[in-house]
Amino acid sequence: MAALSSVVGSSGAPQIGPWCSSRDCKRRGHYNSALSLPRPSTPFLRLHSRHLSLFPPTRRYPRELGNGRLGFHRNKNYTRKQYTSMFNEPVTEAPFSGRNACISCSLNRKRSHLNIKRSIPRAFLDKSTFHISKHGIGNISVRYDHLPQATVGPDEPHAASTAWPDVLEKQDLDISYPEIDRAELEGFLSSELPSHPKVYRGQLKNGLRYLILPNKVPPNRFEAHMEVHVGSIDEEDDEQGIAHMIEHVAFLGSKKREKLLGTGARSNAYTDFHHTVFHIHSPTSTKDSDGDLLPSVLDALNEIAFHPKFLASRVEKERRAILSELQMMNTIEYRVDCQLLQHLHSENKLSKRFPIGLEEQIKKWDADKIRKFHERWYFPANATLYIVGDIDNISKTVGQIEAVFGQTGLENEAISAPSPSAFGAMASFLVPKLSAGLAGSLSNEKSSTSLDQSKILKKERHAVRPPVKHNWSLPGSSTDGKLPQIFQHELLQNFSINMFCKIPVNKVQTYGDLRNVLMKRIFLSALHFRINTRYKSSNPPFTSVELDHSDSGREGCTVTTLTVTAEPKNWQSAIRVAVQEVRRLKEFGVTRGELTRYMDALLKDSEHLAALIDNVSSVDNLDFIMESDALGHTVMDQRQGHESLVAVAGTVTLEEVNSIGAKVLEYIADFGKATTPLPAAIVACVPKKVHVDGIGETEFKISPTEITAAIKSGLDEPIEAEPELEVPKELISSSQLQELRLQRSPTFIPLSPETNVTKVHDKETGITQCRLSNGIPINYKISKTEAQGGVMRLIVGGGRAAESPESKGSVVVGVRTLSEGGRVGDFSREQVELFCVNHLINCSLESTEEFISMEFRFTLRDNGMRAAFQLLHMVLEHSVWLDDAFDRARQLYLSYYRSIPKSLERSTAHKLMLAMLNGDERFVEPTPPSLENLTLQSVKDAVMNQFVGNNMEVSIVGDFSEEEIESCVLDYLGTVRATRNSDRAQEFSPIFFRPSPSDLQSQQVRNKASLLLCVDALDVVMSVMHLKY
């Protein structure tokens, strides 16, 4: 729905969008190299306290990707894990990958969504990157099952709403409508949500279900995904990895798929616990022919899914490829993710059916063994075809589906049921459900089983996917609490702990269901800001605290996860602080001001998404629908989702918000009490050794009883209710702005001395260029691509290349310090963040080898663009540099540097860069001596001396008018002081490449993983060479 998502409380920062390097988006030549890895759909209900929207991006989770590689989907970036502080400065994969390894190992499962992918608007997300770390049903008739689409997938934009202008105008306004009759309200809440008006569903005689959704983005292309409802969870003990093997053999062995490669079509496949998906992204027709490509695409999918050739040569080829992938993916992050899943689902097969499989079994299977698994599970009634794209004629598309798939499976429809002995003791539960006579007896074939031969049965898909039984974390469901589990490994750098709670999925199908999701979202949104407010010391005990509550179609449950990460020496204090804050929120609830603030922001976000209804890509729509189907959620389009959200928002009360939210947190806040739901698992991921100043590496010791004691100790701490916080409506008042305009007299000046032209408009690109009197160049473009939305980017030349030999690391640490502080002028970091929440501003801050950049994403509703310009002005003119923020930034980079030896990739790239660049630290991580040499003043000077008018450039693209953008530019950028240190030219120390380092050993590269490391490092070298030349 246009407005809901998952809720997590975190001190991390939201990401702006997905990123995938070319290496991550392809596996080997067999797969179309132009195709990105399949993206996870955003959870229908995923509540994450660091995200504001009801549908934020999904977290990482392990699953096999396309080529068999079990990948980890991350919030923004497939290859870099990011850390952020208040100013949201993510230090890539890196900077604290050792720590990240633990943090992001917070299970990384896919959660469902009411999706709005906008994270809680934040002040400055630091995205500084490290160069070395690269990221029932009739026949063939169509059933018009309208479905709700709260949001369209993992990567779609958000929805926002101001369509409720007078409800949230005052912080103390009660959002309930007491005049509504209680019976009338209950009737409304029990009514079903509207269904997506453009979704068409149908089923063929052979049981194949299909869904069609016309969508014009991108134009003249469509997505065709064949989802077969079989995955690793359906494998027997001697078949672990066989579903993935079939995906490889069937997909890469298809000749009809290969014929599509010259048409502009791209294809891939992936395997997960609960399903295997083959997908083709194709143009509607080719340039050389007016013929429709859909029949050819459907024919290829039919061959891949239902008529593969299990040639011995292909099986051997894919066996080698899978074994190679198995070695490459065995990273510490993967091991941690597996540990978390194993303990979370210890009672069922999810804990031991990872899609990649077991090496010893993969080596043994022959073509016959693989074929038998395919025959058992790959049949039309166990599959769903999704077609989303630029489709004009629905009835024609239905006819094409019938023509290609209509006869598939009918010839062998009547089959005998497999005997339990064939599949083990759990056969009746794990093999496809077989029911008698759906279409009558169609064959006189004799059964090879011990069942009555007169009973001819027909295959059906499982009624419940995945077919596993969970032990729920419900009051009274169990009295046997599990001790905390500890995963200790030498490659881990930091401490992290995950407390899990597992409950059944609550399907979002009625207005009451949607209302519950909204109330949870509001409740859990408060946690992140409270932690930031309460802990501002130089060395807070935790690195990150997150609370995630979200649905998982792949696991068949809803999981709540409290994740705490910290330096090993602070682990007990970090746990105490985290559980204490959770208990405070549970006992006292959110304040009326928090309710008003987050409700307003969610509605604005929802309205914004509704405005983007015609700009959502087909793949995002499809991913959303597929995940919603897996969870049983109703699918609405963005406009329906927003309207439904506004309708239920008027019925929400503060008491109900706090009541429903408290139930989510009771497994933590009431831990140890007899009537409290027991955690599904508590898992700590810790290093084997830690660095102790003055001593060096020492063994890290921890026990389950110590963890339990730390939790109980934190819960026994005294707590007080949260005070209300004053949130500024503007950062620069009209009187202050008027005074600035009088002082600075901002104007546009000629772009060059040779001409008097102050503005140049390029008709072909739509870009307008101008220059302010303080020297700042401006580029802007009016674009309707994102309705009522915009993005602004400040680029500052210099970056790390401008660091001097005396202040190595000063720029990157300075950017992080600015992010950690998060203050501007007289406003606290909490006020700045909440200002961003109220105005739906997402801001990121990044330092690279060449630039420092800031990016602002905003909505034009409620003066959102002016608010973004005010924030940029305050950063440039009144940024606040704090000693405690500097200490935190320096400690984070110190921790990251010490974790380098624990990563083969980073260690190799680090040494390679030092060797080639003769030890130049500007292009590697700052060393401990360099960090120790830095001061707050030195990092401030290194950053702010680059913020010179003629060294900066601002570009803005959005749905604004020429008058609106030029007014903002003159008011807030034109009033920035004319250059500081303008007489001083930017100085760069030259880059020296070390000639032929003969003293270093070399050897022939034989390992594919090593080759990828070299490619990563070469990317960096090319970047540095670009800097030099």
N, C-alpha and C positions, 0 to 999 in steps of 0.2 A: 504494500500500500504505500501510497505516496508518503507515508510518514513513519513507518516503524522499523526498527532494526534491533540490534543487540545492544545490550548495555554493558559497559565495562567501566570500572573505575580505575583510572590509571594515571600515573604521572608521566606517562609517555606522551607523544604527540601524534596528531592525526596525519595521515598521509594524503597526498593530493591525487595520486592516480597510479595505475599500474605501470611498471617498467620492466622490460625484459631485454636482456642482451641477446645478440644473435646467437651466441653460443648456447644460451639457455633455451632458445626457441627452436632448436633443431637438434637432432641427435646424430644422425648419420645420413649419408646420401640417399638412402631409400625413402626417407621422409622428405616431403616437400620442404626445402630449406626456407621458403618464404613464410611458412606457417608458424605462428606463435603457438606455444603450448596452450592446451585448453585451460581456461580460467575457471575457478570455482564460482558457483553462484553465491551471491550474498545471502546470508541467512534471512529467512522471513522474519524470524524473531531472533535477533541477536542484540542483546543489550550490553553495551560496553561503556563503562563510565567515562572513558576518555573521548567517546564519540557522542556528539549531540544528537545527530539525526537518528530516527528510528531505524534506519538501515545503514549502518556504517560498513566499511569494507570488512571482508572476512579475515580472520587471522590465518596464520600458516597452519597447514595440516598435511600429514604425510599421505601421499597416494601416488600410484603409478601414473606417470604422465606419458601419454602417447606412445612413445617409443619404449615403454617399459620402464623408463626411469621413474623412480619414486620421488616425486618432487615435493617441495614445500611451498605452498602458496603463502605469500606474505602480504602484509597490508598494502604496501605500495610497490614493492620492488622485489622482483623475483630473486635477485642475487644479493641484495644488501639488506641487512637488518638494520633498523634505524633506531637511534636513541634520541630522545628529545627531552628538553626541559621546558620550562615555561615558555621561553621564546621558541619553543619547538625546534630545537636545532638537532636534527638527527645526525649523529656521527656515523657514517655508513658502516657497513657490515662490520665493519669495523668499528670504528673506534670502539668498541668495547665488545668485540665479538666474543671474547672470553666470557664476558658477562652476558652478552647476548645469547651465547649458546644456551645459557640457562633460562634467560628470560623468555626467549622465543620458544623454548622448548615447552612452553605452557600448553602442551598438547597439540596445538596447531591443528585442530580439527575443523572441519567445515561446519559452520552453524547456519541455521536457516535465517530467513529474513523477511521483514516487512521492509523493504529496502529503500533507504535513502542513503546514498553513499556519502553523504557529507559528514565528516567527523565533526566533533564538537569544535566550533570555530576556536582557534587558538591564536595567541599572539605570535611568537616567532618560532616556527619549527626549523631547527637547524638541520640542513641537509648537506653539510660539508662532507665531501666525499674523499676517499683515499684512493689515489690512483691505482694502488696495487690490489684493491679489492673489487673486482668487477662483479651486477645482477640479476448399464445393461443395454444392450445396444443392438441396434438393428443390423441389417446387412452392411451395405456399403453406404448407407445414408450418413449424412453429416449430422452430428449432434451438436447443437449450438449451446454448448456448455460454457457460459460466460464465466470467466474466472477473475478474481481480483488480482491486480498487479500492484502491490504496494510500491514496489520499486522494481526496476528491471534488471537486476543482476548485479554482479559484484562491482561493476565499474561505472554504473550509471550515476548521473548527477543527482543532486538532492532536490528535495521539494521543500518549499518554504511558503509561509502564508502570512499575509497581513490581512487576510480576508476577515479578520475578527478584530477590527480596529478598536472597539471600545471595551473589549473584555479584559485586556491586560494592560490597560493604560496606566494603572496605578499598582504599585507593588503590593498594596494591602488589600487588593480587591479579591473577594471570594469568588471562585469560579463556578460555584454551584448555582443551579436554578431551582430554588426551593418551591416555586409555584408549580413545578411539574408534579403531577399526580404520581405516586409511587407505582401504582399498578400500570399506569401508562408508560412509565419509564422502563419497568421490567418487560413490558411487551415490546417496546422498541429495542431494548438490548438483546432480547432473545430472537429478534428477526434476523434473517440471513443477510449477509453482505451482498452487494450487487456483484455480478460476474462481468468479466472483461467482454465488452460487446463485440470484439472482432476476433475472438478465439473460436475456431471451429474444430470440433472433435468428431471422430467417427471410428468405426470398427469394421474390419472386413470379415467375411465368413470364416476365414481361418484363424480369427482371433487377434490379428494384428491391429493395434490401436494406432490412430494417427491424430496429429494436431496440426492445424494450419493457422498462421497468423500473418496477414498482410502487414508489411512494414517497409517504408521507403528509405530507410537509412541503413547502409549506403544504397544509393539508387542502382537499379539494374543488377543487383546481386541478391543471392539468397543463401540461407543456411539450411542444410539438410543433415540432421543428426539421427542416427539409429541407436537407440538405447536398448540394449539387451539386458534384461533383469537377472543377470547372473554375475557374480564377482567372486572374489577370493573367499568370502564367507561360505560359499556353496561347495568348496573343495573338501574332499575327504582327507584323512590323515596322510595318505600316500599321494595326494594330488596338490600339494602346497606350491602354488605358483603356476598351475596349469591354466587357469583362466587368463592370466597374463600371457602365457605362451600362445594360447589360441588367438588372442588379440594380435600378436605379432604375425603369426603365420597367416591368419585369414586376411589381415589388412595388407601386408606387404606382398602376399602371394596373389593378389587380385590383378589380373590383366586388364579388366575393365576400368579399374581405378587408374592404372598407368596411362590408359588412353586419354584420360581427362587432363593430364598434366600440361598439355600444350594449349589448353583452352583458357587458361587463366584461373582455373580452379585450384584450390589448395585443400589438402586433406590431412587428417591425423586421427589418432585414436588414443584412448586411455582406459585403464582398468582401476576399479576401486573396490572397496569391500562389497558394495551392494549392486554394482552394475558395471557393464562394459559399454563404452560409447564409441562409435565410429562416426566421424563427422566430415562433411565436405562443404567448403565455402566456394560458391561458384557464381560466375556471371549468368544472367538469365539467357543470354545467347552469345554467340561469337561474332567477331567482326566479319569473318569470311562467310558466314551463313546466317540466314534469318531464322534458322531452326531453333526450337526451344531446347535448352540443355537439361532441363529437369528430368526428362525420361532417362537420359544417359546417366545422370547422377543417381537416380533411383535404381537403375539397373546395376550400377557398381555397388551400391549399398546392399542390394539383394544378394549379389554374388559374395560379398565380404561376409555378411552375417549368416546366410543360410546355405550357400553352396561353395564353400572354400575347398581348395584342393590341398590335401595334406601330403604334399610330396616330401619324400625323405630328404631330398636335397634342401628344400626350404626349411624343414624342421631343424636340420643341422645348422644351417646358416643362422637362424634365429636363436638357437640354443647358445651359440657362441656369442651372439650380440647381447643376450640377456645376462650371461655369466660375466661379461665385461661390464655391463651396467651395474650389476650387483656389487662388483668391487668398487666402482666409482662412487656409488651413492652411500657407501658405508661410512659416512661422516659422523662426527660427534653429535651434530644436531639431529641426525637421523636416529642415532642410538638413543638419545634422550627422548625423542618423540615416541619411539617404540616402548621405552620403559614406562612412560606415562600412560600410554594406551594399555599396556599389559596390566598395570595395576588398577587402572580405572575399570577395565572390563575383565577382571580376573575370573569372573564366574562364567564367562561364555567364550565362544570361539573368536570374538573380535580381538582377544588378547594374543592369539596365535595364528592369525590368518592374514599376515601382511601381504599385499598384492605381489611383491617381487618374488616371494616364495623362498624355498630352501635349496641351497646349491646342490646338495647331494641328490635331491629328487629331480631337479631340473636336468641333471646329467644323465638320468636313467630312462626317461620316457621315450617311447617310440611313437611313430605316427598313429598306430592303432590305439594306443592309450589316449592320445590327445583327441582322436576322432570320437571315441566313446563318450568323453566328457561333452564334446560338442553336440552329439546326438541327444544327450540327456537334457541339455539346457537351451540350445539354440533352435527355437521354433517360433513361428509368428505370434502365437498367443502369449509368448513370454517376452515380447518386445513392443516398443513404442517408437513410432516415427514422428519426428518434429520437423516441420518445414516453416521457416520464418524468413520473410524477405519481400522483395518487390514482386508480389504476386497479385495479378489483377482479377483473374478468373478462378474463383474457388471451385466451381463445379468441374472445370477443366482439370484442375489439379487433382481433385478427387478421382476423376476418371483415369488419370495417369497413374495414380497410386494403385488403383484397382487393376489396371492393365499389367503392371510390373509385378505386384505382390499377390494378386488375387488367387493364383493357383499354387503358390508356394505352400508346402506343407500339407495340402489336402490329400495328395496321393498317399502320404504315410500318416495321416491324421490319427487313425485308429491304431493304437499300439498297446502292448501289454505293459502292465505296471511292473517296475523293477522290484525284485525281491529284496527284503531287508538285508539279507546276507550279502547282497552285491555291494551295498554301500555302508555297511556297518550298523551298529546298534541304533544310531540316530537317523536311520534311513527315512523313516516315516516323517521325520521332521525336516530333513535337509533336502531331500530330492523334490522335484517339482510335484505340486499337488496334483493328484489324479482323481478325477471325479467321473462317475459313470454317466454315459449317455447324454452329454450335452447336445450332441447332434445325432444320437443314436448309434447303433453299431454299423460302422462303415466298412468292416472288413471281416473276413472269415479266417484271418491269420491265426495260427495257433500260438498261444502264449508259451514262452520259454520259462515262465516262472511257475511257482507252485500254486499260484492263485487259480481260481476256477476259470477254466479256459473259455467259458461262455461269457465272462465279464470282460468286454472290450472297453478299454478306458481311454479317455482323451486327456492330453496334457493341458495343465493350466498353470498360470503363474501363481506364486505364493500370494496369499492374501495380505501377509505382513512382510515388509522388507525393512531391514535385513531380518532373516528368520532366527533371531536369538532371544534369549530370555535374560532380562536384567534383574539385578537385586536393587530395588529402588531405595533411595534415601528419603523415606517417608516416616512420619511419627509412628512408632510402634511396629514398623516393618521388620526390625531386627534389633537384637540386644547384644550381639557379638561385635563389638567395635574392633576395627583393625588397627594394629600399631602402625605408626608412620613407617614408610619404606624409604630406604636410603640408596641412591645410586651414586657411587663414588667412582670418579675416573680421572686419570692424570691429565686428560685434555680439557677438563673443565677449569675455568679460571675463577668463577664467582659462585656464590651460594644462591640457590633459588628453591622455593618450596611452593607446591601446588596443593590446595585443599579443594577436593572435588565433591560435588553433590549431584546426584543423577535422579531425574524424575521422568515420568512419561511426557511425551510431547502433547501439549494442549493445542489442538488444531484451531487455527484462526478462521472461523467461518461465520461468526455472528458479530453484530455490533458490540456485544458484551465482551467477546474475545478480544476484539481490537482495542476496546477501552482498557482491558487488563494490561495489554502490551504497552499502551501509552503510559499508564500509571507506573509500571515498572521502569520504563525508560526515564521518566521524570525523577523517580526515587533514586535510581542508581547514578544518575548524572551528577549528583552532588558530591560523590566520594572524592573524585579527583581534585576538585577545587578545595575541598576541606583539608585534604592532606597538604596541598601547597600552602594553604593559609596557616596551618598550625605548625609546620616545620620549615623554618627558614634559616636554621643555624648553618654555620659554615660546613659542617659535616653531618648531615642528617643520617640516621642509621640505615636507611634503605636507599637502594638505587631506583627501584620502581615498585609500585603497588598497583595491581590491576584486579578488577573484578569483572568477570565475563559471565553473562547469562544468555545462552543461545541454544537454538534447536540444531540438531544434526540429523540430516536425512541419512547419511552414510552409516551412522551408528544407531539410529532409531531411538533417540532419547533427547532430552533437554539436559544440558550440563551447566552447572554454575561452578566457576573456578575462581578462587582467590589465589593470585600469583604474587609472591613477594621475592624480590631479588635484592641482594646486598653484597657488600664486601664480606668475605668469610669471617673476619674478626667482629663484624657487627651483626651477625645473623640473629642472635637472641633478641637484641633491641629492635631489629627490623620486624620480627614476628610480633613482638609485643605492641609496637606502634600500629601495625596493620590491623590486628584483631581488635585493638582498642577503638580504632576509628570505625570499624565495621559495627562494633557493639554500640557506639555512640549514635550512629545513623539508625540502627535498628530500634534502639530504645526511645530516642527523641524524635526521629523522623526528619523530614525536610521542613524548612520554615515556609511561611506563606510567601515570602519574597522569592525563595528558591522555586517554589511551585509556579509562581507567576512568570519568573524569568525563563525557566526551561520550557514551560508550556508555550510561551510566546515564540521562543526560538524554534521549537519543533514545528509549530504551525507555519512559521515563515519558511522553514526548510521544505515543508510539505507543499506549500504553494509554489515555491520555486521549481520543484520537481514537476508539479502539474503543468507548469508553463513550458516545460521541456518535453512534453508528451510526444511531439513529432520529431524529436532529435535524438531519440534513443536507438542505439544500434541493434541490429537484428540479433547478434550473438548475445548481447546483454539481456534482451527480452527472453531469448530462448533459455539461457542459463537460469534465469529467475523462475520461469515457468517449470522447468525440469525439477528444480529443487523444491518448489512449492508443491508439485505433484507428489514428490517423494514423501513430503511431510503431511499432506492432506489439507494444506491451507487453500483458502479461496484466492483466486487470482483476479485482481482488479487492474484496470489501467491507472495511470498516475492521477488522472483527474478524478476518477471515482474514489481512489484512495484518499485524496485530499478532502473531498467532500464528506467522505465517511468519517475521517479524522476530526474535521470541524464539528460534525454532528455529535460525536461522542465527547469531544472536549468540553462542551457546555454542561455535561453531566458529572464531571469529575469533581470530587471534593478532597480537601486536604486530609481528612481522616481516612478516606478510602485509600488514597495514595500511600499513606504511611502504613496502613494495615496490610495491603498486598505486598508492599516492599519488604516489610519485616519478615514475612514468610520466606522470602528468598534468602534472607541473611541468617535465619535462626540456626542453621547447621554450624555456622561459625560463632555467632554471638552467644549462643547457649551451649557451646561445646562442653561435653562432659555431663550435662544434665540428663536425667533418666528419660524424660519425655521428648528429648530433642532428636530430630532426624540425624542418623549417623552419617558422617562423610563417606562417600563411596570409596575414597582413597585419599591418603595424604602422602605425597611423594616429595622427598628432598633430593636435589641434584647438587652434588658438592664436589670440590676438587680433592685430590689425594694429598696434595702438598700446597702450602701457601707461603707467600713471601712475608717474612717478618723483618722489619727494619733493624739493622744491627746484627741480625742472626743469619738471615738468608732463608733458604727453603726449609720448611719444617712440616712434619706430618700433621694433617688436619683430622682431628678426632671429633666425632659427633655420634650420639646414640638416639634411638627412638624415644626413650624416656625423657631425654633432655629436650627434644622437640615438643613433646606433650606438655612438659613443665613450662616451657616458654609460652605456649599458647594460653595455658591456664593463668599464668602470671599476668599476661597482658589483659585478659578478661577481668582480672581482679582489681585492676587499676581504677581509681575513681574517675568518673566522667561527668561532664557538664553539657548542657544544651548548647547548640551552635548559635552564636549571636548573628543578627542580621548584618549584612554588609552593604554599604552604600555603593551603588554602581553609577558611574558617571554617564550622563546621556550624551556628552560631547567632551572631547579632549581640548578643544580650542573654542572659547566662547566667541560670540559675534563681536563683542567689544574688543577682545584681544585680537581678533582677525582684522578689525578695522584699524587698530593701532599699528599692526604689522604692515598693512597696506600703505599707510601713510609714511611709515619709516622707510620701507624698502622700495616703494613705487614699482611693483612688478609689471613688466611689459614684455612683448615679444620683440626680438631684434632680428635684423637681417641674418640669414643663414651663413652668408659669406660677405667679406668686405667688398667684393666685386658687384654685388647686387643689392638692391633695396627691398627685395622680396622677403617678407617675414614668414610666409607660409607656402609650402609646396605640396600640392596634392597629386598623387600618381593615380590616374584613372584605372590603369590596368590592375594594380594591386589593391587600390582603395586606401592606401596609406598616406597620411598627412604628416609632414615633417615641419617642425618649427624649433626655435631656440629662445630660451628665456634670457632676460637681461642679466641674470646671475651666472650665465654660461651653461646651464643644463640643457642638453638637447632633448627634444620630446618627439616621439612618434606615436600616432594613434590611428586606430582603424575602427570604424563603426561596423559592427557585425551583429546579425540577428541569429547567429548560430545557437547561442545560449540566451534564450529570452530573459530579459531583465537581469542578466548576469554580466560579469566582466572580470578581467584579470589584468593586473598591473605588475610589471617587472622592472626593478631597478638594477642596472648592471654597473659595477664599479671596477674599473681596470686596475690590474695589479695582482691581487690574490697572493698566494704563497710565494710566487716568483719575486715579489717585492721585499720579502724578508731579508734582513741584513745578516751577515755572519755573526754579529753580536747578539742577535735576537731570534735565533732559530726557533720556529714553531709559534712565533708571536701572533701571526695572523690567524691561524687556525684555532689557537687557544683563545685569542681575543674574540673571535666570532662566537665561540662556545660560551665565553663569559657573558657576552651581551645577551645570549639566549638564556643562560641560567638566571641572570638577574631579572630580566623581563619588566623592568620599571622604566617609565618615561616621565619626566617632569616631576610633579608632586603626586603622581598616581602610583599606587602599589602594584605589584605584579598581579595580585588577585583582581584588582579593579580593571587592569588592562585586559586580562583574559575574559572577564565577564563583559566588558565593553565589546570585545570581539564576539562573544556569544550572542549578545543582544542584537548585533548588527550583521550576524552571519559572515564574519570575516575569517578567512583562513590565511595565515601568514607564515611563510617559511624563510629561513635565513641560511645561506650556503656559502662556503668558501671552497674554491678550487685552486688549481695551479695558476690560473690566469685572472680570475675574477672573484669578487665578492658580490653576491646577488641577493636580492630580497624579492619575494613574489607574494602578491596579495590577490586572493580570489574573493569576490564580493558579490552581493546582490544590489541592484539599484533601488530596491524597495526601502522605504523608510530612511532615505538619505544614506543608504549603505555605501555608495561610492564616496560621498563626502567623508564618511567616517573612516574609510580606508585611507584616503588622502590625509586626513588629520593624523592618523597613526604614523604614516610615513614621515610627515613633517616633524612629529615629535621625536621620532628615532633620529632623524638627521640633526635636529636642533637641540633636543633635550634628553638624550639618552643618559641613563644613570649607570655608572660602573661601580660595582660593589665588591668589596674584598671577599666576602663569603662566596659569591658567585665565581670569582676568579679561583679561589681555593678548590671549589668543586670541579670546575673545568680542568684544572691542572691535574687533580687526582684521577679524573676519568681517563685522561690521556696517558697518565702514568700506568694505570691499571691495564689499559689497552696494550701499551708497549710490552708489558711483562707477559701478556698472553700470546704474543707473536710466536714464540717457539712451540706453542701448543697447536698451531695450525700449519700443516704442510704447505698449503697454498700461500698463506701470507708470509711464512718464513722464507720460502723459496723466492717469492717475488721481491721481498725486502732485500735479500742478499743480492739478487740480480740487479736491482736498481742501484744499490750502493756501488756495485762493481762497475757498472756502465757509466755512472755519473760521478765517479771518483769521490764517493762519500758525501755528495751534496744532500743535506737533510731537508731541503725544501720540497723534495719529491718523495719523501718517506715520512714515517711517523717521527715526531720529535722524541729525542732520547731523554732519559731521566736527568742527565746533567744539563741539557738544554732547558728542560722544564724548570729545573731548580733555579736556573739563571734568570728566568722571567720574573717581572714584577707587574702589578696591576697597571702602573703607568706605562710601562713599555708595550704591553699588549693593546692598551687603549690607543696609544699613539700610532702603533702599527696599523690599526684598523681605521681610525678616524682620519689619519693623514691621507688615506686614499679617497675619502669622501669629499672630493674637491669638485666644484661645479663643472668644469670642463673635462673632468675625468669620470663623470657620471652620465648615464643615459637612462631615460625612463620611457618605456613603451606600454601603451594601454590599448586593449582590445575589448569591446563590449557593446552592449545594446543601449548605447546612450546617444544623445544628440550632440552636434558640434558645439552648441552653446553650453551644454552641461559640462562637457569634458574640458573646454577651454576655461570655463569659470573655475573649476576645481584646480586645474593646472596653475592658473595665475594666483589663486588664493593661497594654495598650500605648498606648491613647489616654487613659485615665483617669489615667495616671501622667505625662502631659505636664504641664509646669509650668503653673500657672494663668496668666493673661495677662501678657505683657510690655507695658509702656506702656498698661495697661488704662484709665488715666484719660484717655488722649489719644484724642479722637474722630477718626475718619477724616476727613481734610480733603481736599476736592476743589476745585480751581480751577474756576470756572464756565466753561461752554462758550459762546462767542460766535460766532454766525453772521454772516458779513459781508453787509450788505444790498446787494443789486443792484450787483455789481462792474462799474460802467459803464466803468471804464478797461480792462476786458478785452474782447478782440474775441470775436465770436461769429459763427457761420455755420450755415446749415441743414445738418443731417446727411443726407447722401445715401448714405454708404457703410455697408454692413451691419456691417463690422468696427468702424467708429467707434461705431455704435449700441451694439454689445455692450460697448465700453469704457465708454460712459456708463452702461449698466445695471450694470456692475460697480461703478462709483463710487457709483451711487445706493444700491446695497446697503449700502455703507459708511455713507452719509449716514443711512440709516434706523437703522442700528445706533447711530450717534452721537446721533440724536434720541431714541432709546430711553434712552440714558444720561442725557440732559438732562431728559427729562420723566418 
